[in-house]
């Protein structure tokens, strides 16, 4: 048996949905109930018919219209309802006002018991050949042209009415020649009948100036020759219509089961005009197709776009059977995306404003039209041009299928999944507010509500929410993790942060598209995934040419509040058939091991999984099981994505090296800093630092630097641990008393930071031993590695020796000291910043220094402050954070004093002292104290 996708499938034994057509009989078989029944069956439903009128017509004329009796009409309705209750009803030709009233009463009663069954009305007035069909009191056909039925009895009872241009003009008693008038009349009709309206513009007459005065108006097939002549002209006519498009206007009014975003929306649906005269029964086919799609559980917007595509492909394959226009071909469920209309969101607020200002909506029907100026403005605002955010070039194309695609909400789980080899993952941290600044939020009532929620720290569900810097830090961390593990990490919603920290991609919901700068995402080179919950949203997503489209939710889910009902397997199969050759498609929502095989049977290549992983006792194991179960269905397509080594980012390396996974995890908080990154961390691993003095300053600096990832440390100190050292020299303990500080520090650092190579010298530093002590660092310097010396001593003579040796070896020096409540810190480098001078410039050899810890005393935390600052300056110099450009430098050539009593810092700029005995003409003087920095 040939299935809906054109492939051989087992016979479907499920009972089809029942769809009723209440319409007239077309003896020619091209329209009326004959066309309806053919369409309903073609789209997978069972059709039932209630005949309202018998017509004598062919493809060229209607010669007689005769309504059935009221008794017969009611008998058909009653008999059918007792056995074959409908899932949807299409109403077509009604012969007279009596039938309208009778049917309206019956629907009112029917809706009491079947309130959710949609009713679609096609207000048939004129046949495709041009003859009128509605007959009031059985008057002859020609005079019936001036008789219009009143459909107001259907107010509040029907879901949709589908007038064409002529019918819309008659129903609203208005001129609908211009596109703006057409849209305004459709909105007025929606308000009048309290239902949605699909105003069909496909039969617009480009030559007619007054539709109301021309019953036999030039319909599409009548103007075939004219449109053929203009087929190469892409332009708007004087009334705002595009000559090459069939443009319909959809006004939604409280659409059941639709997302709030589109529940009351207004849209232009534009598809390529099919230049054929064989369009007999196109209106009947459209309305019955809408009913058939609705009967299968799709929302109204879905039914409209599917039906419109069905008509488009039916017109393309139509052939003539008689002398006049032939009927549409029945071609099955439309799976060619090119047949689907482009959806353009209309500026609903603008149209509403115009109606309130210029139309007498209090009388239900349009009584007047827009002024000429307003018409022109409206035509521009509602013209069927692509939305400004739809991009012509699309977004990044994904190289491979996504396979099993975890969606997680916390960093711990993200880290574990990435470390386990997951190559595509989404971080979904919901905040309940958009990424607006506090000031922007405060400007609106909505913002005040959001701010109040943020201040409480709770969402409406009572769950804690991340805001501000905390949110940013988590997203920054996640992106760094994704880069390191070479994974495709998508950030949900927070597109600005994703751009800022160069994420692989962004995932957005439909509600986010209108308020997101998609051009900025595209310009940043990020991939884009878009959620969809229906055909309508799927097509909207398609218009943005994203990297992938998510389809869901397939099954019931508790992970988030959904605006629509579960889509189910049958709908998923339709979605996949439509776009599987265009994008990676991702099924999401309630998917687990129990239903995984059913999902894969639809042909979808990828699944996004939330609860099955996040709520598992072992998320990594759960992912592995799901992947193993999914992979056989995917075959070889899954494997490249799971094992690819192709870089997803332009990664940074040093000497061809990259951080191991373990090192990345260890240093991830440093790597997150843009000033560090993986390249900076690798640079630290290549660095060589000498620390002279392992007292209060040196032992803390050694711990900071070793644990920060410094590759090589040389420790120099001849002193032994004393009991008086222990309150501030935290690396040592009572068991170390009497042992050499450098030796003990090496042993403990080997345990604390095994990746750091530590060399210990248990001798004093002086100018004679400098060559031996500096051997390793000088070799590293020759190899182009970053090198640095830290002076952590409290001996004036030793400080002078260190200074002299660093000048001779051209090594940068960071010096710190602390006594009592006064600390000092400075950094000098004769090669990078010669104007910074040296230690001797500040404290000449003849300087009398009486302060030291042993004579003045010191508090342990004060020592910790200075050690931390000395280590911080050292790391920034090693990472090139300081520009080191003459004549300004943030670190070199600066002298800081710390007052531990007032917790204040004083910074001074060093200036040259040409009389310095050590650095000669590049000496400095200490300028006046300034730039006080409170801390």
Secondary structure, DSSP 8 states (H G I E B T S, - for coil): -B-TTSSB-----S---EEEEEEEEETTSSSHHHHHHHHHHHTT-EEEEEEEEEEEE-SS-EEEEEE--HHHHHHHHHHHHHH---SEEEE----SHHHHHHHHHHHHHHHHH-TT-EEEE----B-TTS-B---STT--TTGGGG-----GGGTTT-SEE--BHHHHHHHHTS---SHHHHHHHHHHHHHHHTSEEEEB-TT--SS-S-GGG-TT---TTTTHHHHHHTTT---B-TTS-BTTEEEEEEE--S-TT--TTTTT-EEEEEEE----S--BTHHHHHHHHHHHHHHTT--HHHHHHHHHHHHHHHHHT----SSS--B-----S---GGGS-EEEE--HHHHHHHHHHHS-GGGSS--S---HHHHHHHHHHHSS---TT--SS-S---SS---EEEEESSHHHHHHHHHTT--EEEE----SS-S--HHHHHTSHHHHHHHHHHHHTB-TTS-B---HHHHHHHHHHHHHHHHHTT-EEEEES-HHHHHHTT-SEEEE-HHHHTTS-HHHHHHTT-EEEEEESSHHHHHHHHTTT-SEEEEE--S--SSS--SS---HHHHHHHHHHHHTTTSEEEEESS--TTTHHHHHTTT--EEEESHHHHTSSSHHHHHHHHHHHHHHHHTHHHHHHHH----SS----BTTB---HHHHHHTHHHHTSTTTHHHHHHHHHT-EEEEE--SHHHHHHHHHHHHTT-SEEEEE---B--GGGTTT-TT--GGGTTSBHHHHHHHHHHHH-TTSEEEEE-S---TTTHHHHTHHHHHHHHTT--EEEEE----HHHHHHHHHHHHHHT--EEEEEEEBTEEEEEEEBTTTBGGG--HHHHS-TT------HHHH-B-HHHHHHHHHHHHHHHHHHHTT-S---TT--SSBTEEEEEETTTTEEEEEEEEE-TTBTTTBTT-EEE---EEEEE-
